[in-house]
Amino acid sequence: MTYQQMIEMALSQACAGTDPLTNPISDTSWIGEDFVSSIFQKVGAECAKDERKRALLRKPKTITFVNGQATVTDDVLTEYKEDSTLYDPTDTTKEYSLVREWGDFIQPREGWMLWQGTFSLNGSTMAVVEPNENFNPSTGISEDRTWVIPCVPVIPALASDPVVVIAEIENDLVEGLAIALRGVIQEKKAA
C-alpha cells in the first residue's frame, strides 16, 4: 500500500456513514503533516506494548559507530532495548550482550566478562565494546553493526512511496488515522 492509498483508505473509513455531499474534509493535503506523524508514533508505541505485536515492529538498522559510539535515530523504541540484538554483519560469530545501565557498561571488565562484546545506551547515544576490550571513548571501533530492535513505522517521503510495515501494523495505522479524522469531521460539522 502506498502512502497516498493509506490516507485515502483512512479518509474513506472516517467518512463512512456521512453524507458525501456535506463531507467537511475536501482537501487531504494537510493530513500528512498534521496527523500522520503522531499516529505513526502512537501506533508504534501501542504495538510495542503488546508482546504479541512487538516483534512485528522489529527491523534491522545499520548503526555506524565512530570511536565505539553512535547516535540512535528517533524511530527506535529504545525502551525495548531488552528485545534487541546487535551483531557484526561481517562476523556473525561475535556476540554482543546488552548492559542495561550505562554506569555498569563503562566499568572495566575482567576475566570471563571479556569473552563477548557488549553494548549500552546513554540517552540517544549507543556505545559498543568489542570482545576482549573495555570501554574507551577515544579508541572504540569505527565500523557498522546491525541492530535489530522495535521501531516506529517510518513515514514515506512521497505519496507514491510504500508504507513499509507488516499488514497487521498497516491496518492499525489506517484505523488510527481514521479515528483522528473522524474527530475532525465531527468538529467541523458541529461548527
Residue frames relative to the residue before (quaternion, step in Angstrom):
aa qw qx qy qz dx dy dz
M 1.0000 0.0000 0.0000 0.0000 0.00 0.00 0.00
T 0.3634 -0.7195 0.5460 0.2282 3.57 -0.94 0.89
Y 0.6840 -0.4659 0.3717 0.4205 3.52 -1.33 0.28
Q 0.6597 0.5082 -0.3034 0.4632 3.60 0.93 -0.92
Q 0.6472 0.5144 -0.3191 0.4634 3.60 0.96 -0.85
M 0.6310 0.5320 -0.3356 0.4540 3.58 1.00 -0.78
I 0.6671 0.4928 -0.3007 0.4709 3.59 0.91 -0.91
E 0.6583 0.5058 -0.3120 0.4620 3.58 0.95 -0.84
M 0.6448 0.5142 -0.3202 0.4661 3.58 0.99 -0.81
A 0.6535 0.5054 -0.3077 0.4721 3.59 0.96 -0.87
L 0.6524 0.5075 -0.3114 0.4688 3.58 0.97 -0.84
S 0.6297 0.5303 -0.3259 0.4649 3.57 1.02 -0.80
Q 0.6645 0.4875 -0.2998 0.4805 3.59 0.95 -0.86
A 0.6553 0.5215 -0.3143 0.4470 3.57 0.97 -0.85
C 0.7271 0.4338 -0.2345 0.4776 3.58 1.04 -0.76
A 0.3975 0.7267 -0.4821 0.2856 3.60 1.23 -0.08
G 0.8099 0.2376 -0.1948 0.4996 3.57 -0.84 1.00
T 0.6261 0.4972 -0.3641 0.4777 3.59 1.22 0.05
D 0.5561 -0.5865 0.4669 0.3589 3.54 -1.23 0.42
P 0.4264 -0.7346 0.4611 0.2566 3.62 -0.56 1.12
L 0.6373 0.5404 -0.3337 0.4364 3.59 1.12 -0.56
T 0.7615 0.3237 -0.1880 0.5291 3.58 1.14 -0.53
N 0.2974 0.7647 -0.5171 0.2435 3.58 1.20 0.41
P 0.3494 -0.7797 0.4803 0.1980 3.61 -0.56 1.10
I 0.6755 0.4334 -0.3106 0.5093 3.61 1.22 -0.15
S 0.0301 0.8051 -0.5899 0.0536 3.55 -0.43 1.21
D 0.7308 0.3268 -0.1988 0.5653 3.58 1.11 -0.64
T 0.1637 -0.8254 0.5367 0.0623 3.59 -0.56 1.16
S 0.4179 0.7469 -0.4524 0.2507 3.62 1.22 -0.07
W 0.6652 0.5179 -0.2998 0.4465 3.60 1.10 -0.64
I 0.4983 0.6965 -0.4195 0.3012 3.61 1.18 -0.46
G 0.6628 0.5306 -0.3117 0.4267 3.57 0.85 -0.97
E 0.7120 0.4635 -0.2624 0.4575 3.52 0.83 -0.98
D 0.7579 0.4353 -0.2185 0.4341 3.55 0.84 -0.97
F 0.8293 0.2735 -0.1074 0.4753 3.58 0.92 -0.82
V 0.6503 0.5927 -0.3426 0.3292 3.55 0.79 -1.01
S 0.6466 0.5345 -0.3389 0.4260 3.58 0.84 -0.87
S 0.7100 0.4421 -0.2689 0.4776 3.57 0.82 -0.95
I 0.6383 0.5158 -0.3344 0.4633 3.61 1.04 -0.70
F 0.6365 0.5101 -0.3391 0.4687 3.62 0.91 -0.81
Q 0.6586 0.5032 -0.3071 0.4677 3.59 0.94 -0.88
K 0.6775 0.5029 -0.2898 0.4518 3.57 0.88 -0.98
V 0.6745 0.4801 -0.2961 0.4764 3.58 0.87 -0.93
G 0.6305 0.5326 -0.3343 0.4549 3.60 0.98 -0.79
A 0.6775 0.4859 -0.2881 0.4710 3.58 0.91 -0.92
E 0.6637 0.5037 -0.3070 0.4600 3.59 0.96 -0.85
C 0.6637 0.4914 -0.3077 0.4727 3.59 0.95 -0.83
A 0.6384 0.5318 -0.3315 0.4470 3.58 1.00 -0.74
K 0.6236 0.5445 -0.3417 0.4448 3.60 1.10 -0.64
D 0.6586 0.4779 -0.2907 0.5033 3.56 1.17 -0.61
E 0.4224 -0.7417 0.4609 0.2429 3.59 -0.44 1.21
R 0.6604 0.5110 -0.3146 0.4515 3.59 1.07 -0.64
K 0.7327 0.4066 -0.2367 0.4917 3.60 1.09 -0.61
R 0.4970 0.6954 -0.4230 0.3007 3.59 1.15 -0.52
A 0.6608 0.5213 -0.3157 0.4381 3.57 0.91 -0.88
L 0.5965 0.5789 -0.3609 0.4228 3.60 1.17 -0.52
L 0.6755 0.4850 -0.2824 0.4782 3.58 1.22 -0.45
R 0.4967 0.6709 -0.4284 0.3458 3.58 1.26 -0.23
K 0.1278 0.7793 -0.6085 0.0783 3.53 -0.98 0.84
P 0.4993 -0.6497 0.4751 0.3207 3.57 -1.10 0.59
K 0.0752 -0.7762 0.6258 0.0178 3.53 -0.98 0.93
T 0.3484 -0.7064 0.5715 0.2302 3.55 -0.95 0.85
I 0.1141 -0.7817 0.6124 0.0298 3.54 -0.73 1.14
T 0.1942 -0.7866 0.5795 0.0876 3.56 -0.69 1.11
F 0.1672 -0.8073 0.5634 0.0541 3.54 -0.44 1.26
V 0.0795 -0.7367 0.6697 0.0501 3.53 -1.17 0.76
N 0.8139 -0.0733 -0.0351 0.5753 3.55 -0.55 1.23
G 0.7259 -0.4843 0.2331 0.4292 3.55 0.95 0.96
Q 0.7215 0.3915 -0.2507 0.5131 3.61 1.23 0.14
A 0.0194 -0.7824 0.6223 -0.0155 3.54 -1.21 0.66
T 0.4142 -0.6703 0.5476 0.2816 3.55 -1.26 0.42
V 0.3669 -0.7326 0.5395 0.1938 3.54 -0.91 1.02
T 0.4570 -0.6936 0.4876 0.2689 3.58 -0.94 0.89
D 0.6592 -0.5693 0.3507 0.3441 3.56 -1.25 0.58
D 0.6314 0.5636 -0.3455 0.4054 3.61 1.10 -0.51
V 0.5694 0.6071 -0.3774 0.4059 3.60 1.23 -0.34
L 0.2902 -0.7379 0.5861 0.1665 3.58 -0.90 0.97
T 0.1830 -0.8553 0.4777 0.0827 3.55 0.35 1.31
E 0.5646 0.6049 -0.3980 0.3961 3.60 1.14 -0.43
Y 0.6981 0.4114 -0.2627 0.5239 3.59 1.28 -0.28
K 0.1967 0.8193 -0.5134 0.1627 3.57 1.12 0.65
E 0.5863 0.5769 -0.3742 0.4283 3.59 1.16 -0.51
D 0.6862 0.4469 -0.2731 0.5048 3.59 1.22 -0.43
S 0.5632 0.6185 -0.3773 0.3974 3.58 1.21 0.29
T 0.2009 -0.7379 0.6325 0.1228 3.49 -1.39 0.35
L 0.1238 -0.7704 0.6214 0.0710 3.56 -0.97 0.85
Y 0.1038 0.8008 -0.5853 0.0728 3.56 -0.89 0.89
D 0.4598 -0.6365 0.5496 0.2854 3.50 -1.37 0.40
P 0.3607 -0.7710 0.4750 0.2231 3.62 -0.39 1.14
T 0.6731 0.4797 -0.3044 0.4735 3.62 1.19 -0.36
D 0.7841 0.1099 -0.0718 0.6066 3.60 1.26 -0.26
T 0.1275 -0.8500 0.5089 0.0480 3.56 0.19 1.28
T 0.5281 0.6113 -0.4324 0.4006 3.62 1.22 0.09
K 0.5523 0.5879 -0.4006 0.4346 3.59 1.24 -0.28
E 0.1652 -0.7828 0.5936 0.0871 3.55 -0.93 0.88
Y 0.0976 -0.7689 0.6309 0.0354 3.54 -1.07 0.88
S 0.0989 -0.7888 0.6033 0.0640 3.55 -0.85 0.89
L 0.5205 -0.6433 0.4769 0.2964 3.50 -1.19 0.70
V 0.1353 -0.7128 0.6808 0.1006 3.53 -1.10 0.82
R 0.4113 -0.7711 0.4345 0.2177 3.55 -0.33 1.30
E 0.7881 0.3097 -0.1472 0.5112 3.55 0.76 -1.04
W 0.5043 -0.6733 0.4632 0.2787 3.54 -0.82 1.08
G 0.6387 0.5436 -0.3275 0.4351 3.59 0.94 -0.85
D 0.6579 0.4800 -0.3037 0.4946 3.59 1.05 -0.71
F 0.6305 0.5677 -0.3244 0.4182 3.57 1.04 -0.80
I 0.7388 0.4343 -0.2452 0.4531 3.60 0.87 -0.90
Q 0.5117 0.6352 -0.4228 0.3949 3.60 1.26 -0.10
P 0.5455 -0.6049 0.4538 0.3614 3.61 -1.06 0.64
R 0.2586 -0.7502 0.5925 0.1389 3.56 -1.13 0.79
E 0.1337 -0.7865 0.5996 0.0632 3.54 -1.21 0.58
G 0.8477 0.2417 -0.1365 0.4520 3.52 -1.36 0.25
W 0.8613 -0.0695 0.0826 0.4965 3.53 -0.99 -0.97
M 0.5818 0.5999 -0.3751 0.4011 3.60 1.16 -0.49
L 0.6349 0.5446 -0.3239 0.4419 3.59 1.22 -0.36
W 0.4779 0.7276 -0.4132 0.2674 3.60 1.22 -0.35
Q 0.8055 0.1515 -0.0997 0.5641 3.56 0.96 -0.68
G 0.5730 -0.5810 0.4513 0.3610 3.51 -1.27 0.39
T 0.2056 -0.7649 0.5972 0.1263 3.54 -1.27 0.33
F 0.0790 -0.7634 0.6351 0.0869 3.53 -1.33 0.28
S 0.0341 -0.7860 0.6173 -0.0036 3.54 -1.25 0.54
L 0.3212 -0.7243 0.5771 0.1977 3.52 -1.34 0.31
N 0.0507 -0.7500 0.6592 0.0208 3.52 -1.13 0.80
G 0.7779 -0.1460 0.0492 0.6091 3.56 0.12 1.31
S 0.7795 -0.2674 0.2146 0.5243 3.58 -0.66 -1.06
T 0.5667 0.5736 -0.3882 0.4462 3.57 1.28 0.24
M 0.1374 -0.7587 0.6338 0.0617 3.53 -0.94 0.97
A 0.0678 -0.7883 0.6108 0.0305 3.55 -1.01 0.81
V 0.1534 -0.7762 0.6080 0.0653 3.53 -1.18 0.65
V 0.1262 -0.7504 0.6442 0.0780 3.53 -1.18 0.69
E 0.4202 -0.7160 0.5066 0.2325 3.55 -0.86 1.00
P 0.6366 -0.4983 0.3991 0.4326 3.59 -1.21 0.33
N 0.8340 0.1893 -0.1855 0.4839 3.57 -1.13 0.80
E 0.6596 0.4450 -0.3287 0.5088 3.58 1.16 0.53
N 0.3267 -0.7032 0.5903 0.2243 3.55 -1.35 0.24
F 0.6471 -0.5250 0.3863 0.3954 3.55 -1.26 0.40
N 0.1513 0.7361 -0.6479 0.1245 3.52 -0.97 1.02
P 0.3379 -0.8017 0.4527 0.1953 3.62 -0.24 1.22
S 0.7005 0.4499 -0.2933 0.4700 3.61 1.18 -0.19
T 0.7829 0.3090 -0.1824 0.5082 3.62 1.19 -0.20
G 0.3733 0.7434 -0.4881 0.2642 3.61 1.17 0.32
I 0.7139 -0.4544 0.3185 0.4272 3.56 -1.31 0.11
S 0.1548 -0.7260 0.6587 0.1227 3.52 -1.29 0.51
E 0.4265 0.6614 -0.4678 0.4023 3.51 0.46 1.34
D 0.5292 -0.6010 0.4922 0.3414 3.53 -1.39 0.08
R 0.0546 -0.7328 0.6758 0.0573 3.51 -1.28 0.61
T 0.3602 -0.7077 0.5587 0.2394 3.56 -1.21 0.42
W 0.1112 -0.7846 0.6098 0.0147 3.54 -0.83 1.09
V 0.1394 -0.7760 0.6122 0.0591 3.56 -0.73 1.07
I 0.1944 0.7813 -0.5486 0.2255 3.55 -0.47 1.27
P 0.5722 -0.5669 0.4417 0.3951 3.62 -1.14 0.47
C 0.0376 -0.7985 0.6001 -0.0284 3.56 -0.95 0.98
V 0.5453 -0.5693 0.5037 0.3534 3.53 -1.27 0.50
P 0.5409 -0.6060 0.4523 0.3682 3.62 -0.97 0.70
V 0.4027 -0.7206 0.5204 0.2185 3.54 -1.03 0.87
I 0.4114 -0.6960 0.5351 0.2450 3.56 -0.94 0.93
P 0.4474 -0.6969 0.4859 0.2794 3.60 -0.74 1.01
A 0.5327 -0.6495 0.4483 0.3057 3.56 -1.12 0.69
L 0.7978 0.2036 -0.0851 0.5610 3.59 1.00 -0.83
A 0.6254 -0.5532 0.3993 0.3788 3.57 -1.18 0.54
S 0.7014 0.4649 -0.2650 0.4708 3.60 1.08 -0.68
D 0.5282 0.6307 -0.4114 0.3924 3.61 1.27 -0.11
P 0.4921 -0.6601 0.4681 0.3208 3.59 -1.07 0.61
V 0.4093 -0.6226 0.5941 0.3030 3.53 -1.30 0.47
V 0.1959 -0.8282 0.5194 0.0770 3.57 -0.39 1.25
V 0.4092 0.6334 -0.5514 0.3568 3.52 -0.01 1.43
I 0.5970 -0.5397 0.4454 0.3925 3.53 -1.29 0.31
A 0.6805 -0.5438 0.3060 0.3842 3.60 -1.09 0.72
E 0.6292 0.5461 -0.3496 0.4286 3.63 0.93 -0.78
I 0.6811 0.4636 -0.2769 0.4945 3.55 0.95 -0.89
E 0.5860 0.5731 -0.3612 0.4446 3.58 1.06 -0.73
N 0.6570 0.5064 -0.3014 0.4701 3.59 0.94 -0.91
D 0.6416 0.5198 -0.3209 0.4638 3.59 1.00 -0.80
L 0.6392 0.5218 -0.3234 0.4632 3.59 1.04 -0.77
V 0.6518 0.5029 -0.3150 0.4723 3.59 0.92 -0.90
E 0.6726 0.5008 -0.3002 0.4546 3.58 0.89 -0.93
G 0.6547 0.5174 -0.3107 0.4552 3.59 0.94 -0.88
L 0.6652 0.4859 -0.2958 0.4836 3.56 0.98 -0.85
A 0.6337 0.5328 -0.3306 0.4531 3.60 1.00 -0.79
I 0.6398 0.5198 -0.3240 0.4642 3.59 0.97 -0.82
A 0.6579 0.4994 -0.3108 0.4702 3.59 0.94 -0.87
L 0.6726 0.4927 -0.2972 0.4653 3.59 0.94 -0.85
R 0.5967 0.5604 -0.3576 0.4495 3.58 1.06 -0.72
G 0.6300 0.5317 -0.3242 0.4640 3.57 1.05 -0.76
V 0.6448 0.5057 -0.3155 0.4785 3.59 1.01 -0.80
I 0.6330 0.5338 -0.3303 0.4531 3.58 0.96 -0.87
Q 0.6765 0.4905 -0.2954 0.4631 3.58 0.88 -0.92
E 0.6314 0.5274 -0.3301 0.4629 3.59 1.01 -0.78
K 0.7026 0.4728 -0.2758 0.4547 3.58 0.84 -0.98
K 0.6322 0.5175 -0.3436 0.4631 3.60 1.07 -0.65
A 0.6541 0.5193 -0.3078 0.4557 3.58 1.05 -0.77
A 0.6555 0.5543 -0.3091 0.4093 3.59 1.10 -0.65
